């Protein structure tokens, strides 16, 4: 009886470990993708607002 209890306890622990891994990694991936998109948008807005020539124009003139 104790061996069946021990086996069921170990197998349930292994199954729950996969669930916990999924619960932790999915929100982290969503937060990473959201933050990456916000930063890209902020950089694009900053480049559009700041006056002056871009570096790409200077590179074309030198060639």
Backbone as a ProteinNet text record, in pm:
[ID]
protein_1_A
[PRIMARY]
XXXXXXXXXXXXXXXXXXXXXXXXXXXXXXXXXXXXXXXXXXXXXXXXXXXXXXXXXXXXXXX
[TERTIARY]
82	0	86.5	195.4	281.7	354.7	386.8	456.9	365.6	239.1	144.6	128.2	122.5	111.4	235.9	351.2	476.4	486.3	450	454.8	357.1	237.3	138.8	182	243.2	292.5	403.8	497.2	606.6	557.2	465.8	415.4	333.8	255.6	178.4	270.8	378.6	474.3	540.6	572.5	633.2	535.6	410.1	310.3	284.6	280.2	258.2	377.5	494.4	612.8	601.8	548.8	529.7	427.7	322.5	220.6	278.2	356.6	416.5	511.4	587.5	679	601	488.8	407.2	347.4	302.2	241.4	343.4	467.8	570.7	621.7	644	708.2	614	488	396.4	380.1	351.8	342.5	474.4	586.4	716	736.8	697.6	710.2	618.6	497.2	403.4	456.2	508.8	564.4	684	766.9	883.7	841.2	746	701.6	634	554.3	486.5	587.4	683.2	784.1	868	901.9	980.6	905.5	774.3	693.6	682.1	667.5	656.8	787.3	898.1	1028.6	1051.8	1018	1034.5	948.3	825.5	737.1	789.6	844.5	899.5	1020	1103.9	1221.3	1177.4	1076.2	1027.7	969.6	894.1	836.7	947.5	1045.4	1157.5	1234.6	1254.7	1325.5	1243.5	1111.4	1025.8	1017.4	1024.1	1006.6	1136.2	1247.3	1374.7	1415	1434.4	1471.7	1617.6	1648.3	1785.2	1794.2	1910.1	1932.2	1958.2	1921.9	1952.3	2093.3	2146.9	2281.5	2287.4	2174.6	2172.5	2201.8	2153.4	2178.6	2327.3	2392.8	2535.3	2616.6	2576.4	2648.7	2637.9	2523.7	2507.2	2590.6	2607.9	2686.7	2834.7	2883.1	3025.6	3064.9	2972.3	3005.3	3007.2
-119.4	0	125.9	124.4	241.5	264.3	156.4	174.3	240	203.8	266	413.6	446.8	585.9	665.2	605.3	671.4	692.9	593.6	605.2	711.4	713.4	813.4	953.7	966	1095.7	1147.2	1061.9	1103.3	1136.8	1055.8	1083	1212.5	1238.8	1363.7	1484.4	1468.2	1577.5	1609.4	1507.7	1530.9	1597.6	1557.2	1618.3	1763.9	1791.6	1929.6	2019.2	1961	2039.5	2097.8	2022	2071.9	2184	2173.1	2278.1	2407	2395.6	2513.5	2580.8	2503.3	2559.2	2639.6	2587.3	2655.8	2783.8	2778.1	2895.1	3007.2	2973	3074.5	3130.6	3048.8	3095.9	3171.1	3135.6	3201.7	3350.3	3389.5	3533.7	3607.6	3542.5	3607.1	3633.9	3540.5	3560.2	3671.4	3677.6	3782.8	3919.5	3928.5	4055.5	4097.6	4003.5	4035.6	4089.6	4023.4	4067.9	4204.1	4226.9	4355.8	4467.3	4443.5	4545	4574.9	4472.3	4491.8	4579.2	4556.8	4637.2	4781.3	4802	4938.4	5014	4948.2	5014.9	5049.9	4960.6	4990.6	5109.1	5114.3	5227.1	5356.9	5353	5473.4	5523.5	5434.9	5474.4	5535.6	5479.1	5532.4	5671.6	5691.3	5823.8	5923	5881	5969.2	6011.1	5919.7	5953.5	6047.6	6034.5	6120.6	6261.4	6273.3	6403.9	6484.6	6419.8	6491.3	6547.9	6680.1	6741.5	6713.2	6725.9	6706.6	6597.6	6589.1	6487.6	6353.7	6249	6115.4	6076	5975.8	5929.4	5864.3	5813.1	5745.1	5843.5	5966.3	6064.8	6098	6109.7	6139.1	6025.6	5903.9	5790.5	5788.7	5826.2	5828	5936.5	6048.3	6157	6124.3	6047	6013.8	5915.8	5836.7	5733.9	5791.7
0	0	0	75.2	81.1	-50.4	-122	-249.3	-352.7	-353.4	-447.3	-414.1	-287.1	-244.6	-284.5	-266.9	-301.7	-452.8	-529.9	-676.1	-724.9	-671	-712.8	-671.4	-556.3	-511.1	-602.7	-636.9	-725.7	-866.1	-918.8	-1053.6	-1057.1	-954.7	-952.4	-936.6	-862.5	-848.4	-981.6	-1059.1	-1189.8	-1285.8	-1281.3	-1368.3	-1329.5	-1201.2	-1157	-1188.5	-1193.9	-1226.3	-1366.6	-1460.2	-1596.3	-1598.2	-1518.8	-1513	-1454.7	-1349.9	-1287.8	-1385.5	-1459.6	-1559.6	-1662.4	-1707.3	-1807.2	-1748.8	-1625.6	-1561.7	-1543.9	-1522	-1500.4	-1632	-1732.5	-1855	-1948.4	-1953.8	-2047.3	-2014.9	-1890.5	-1862.9	-1886.3	-1861	-1884.4	-2033.1	-2118.1	-2262.2	-2310.6	-2257	-2296.8	-2253.6	-2133.3	-2084.9	-2168.7	-2208.3	-2290.8	-2427.2	-2491.4	-2623.6	-2616.1	-2512.5	-2497.4	-2474.3	-2387.8	-2358.9	-2482.2	-2557.9	-2679.3	-2779.2	-2792.6	-2884.1	-2838.4	-2709.2	-2656	-2676.3	-2654.4	-2671	-2817.6	-2909.1	-3051.2	-3091.8	-3039.8	-3070.6	-3014.5	-2893.9	-2832.6	-2911	-2955.8	-3034.9	-3167.3	-3230.5	-3358.2	-3339.3	-3233.4	-3207.3	-3175.5	-3099.7	-3067.5	-3190.4	-3282.4	-3406.3	-3492.8	-3491	-3571.7	-3513.4	-3380.4	-3316.5	-3315	-3292.5	-3279	-3414.8	-3422	-3550.4	-3584.6	-3710.8	-3755.5	-3859.7	-3920.3	-4023.3	-3958.7	-4028.7	-3978.3	-4020.7	-3958.3	-3991.5	-4127.5	-4175	-4305	-4418.6	-4406.7	-4511	-4520.1	-4406.6	-4405	-4466.6	-4444	-4500.3	-4652.8	-4707.2	-4852.6	-4917.9	-4852.6	-4908.2	-4912.3	-4816.5	-4809.7	-4919.9	-4966.6	-5066.9	-5201
[MASK]
+++++++++++++++++++++++++++++++++++++++++++++++++++++++++++++++

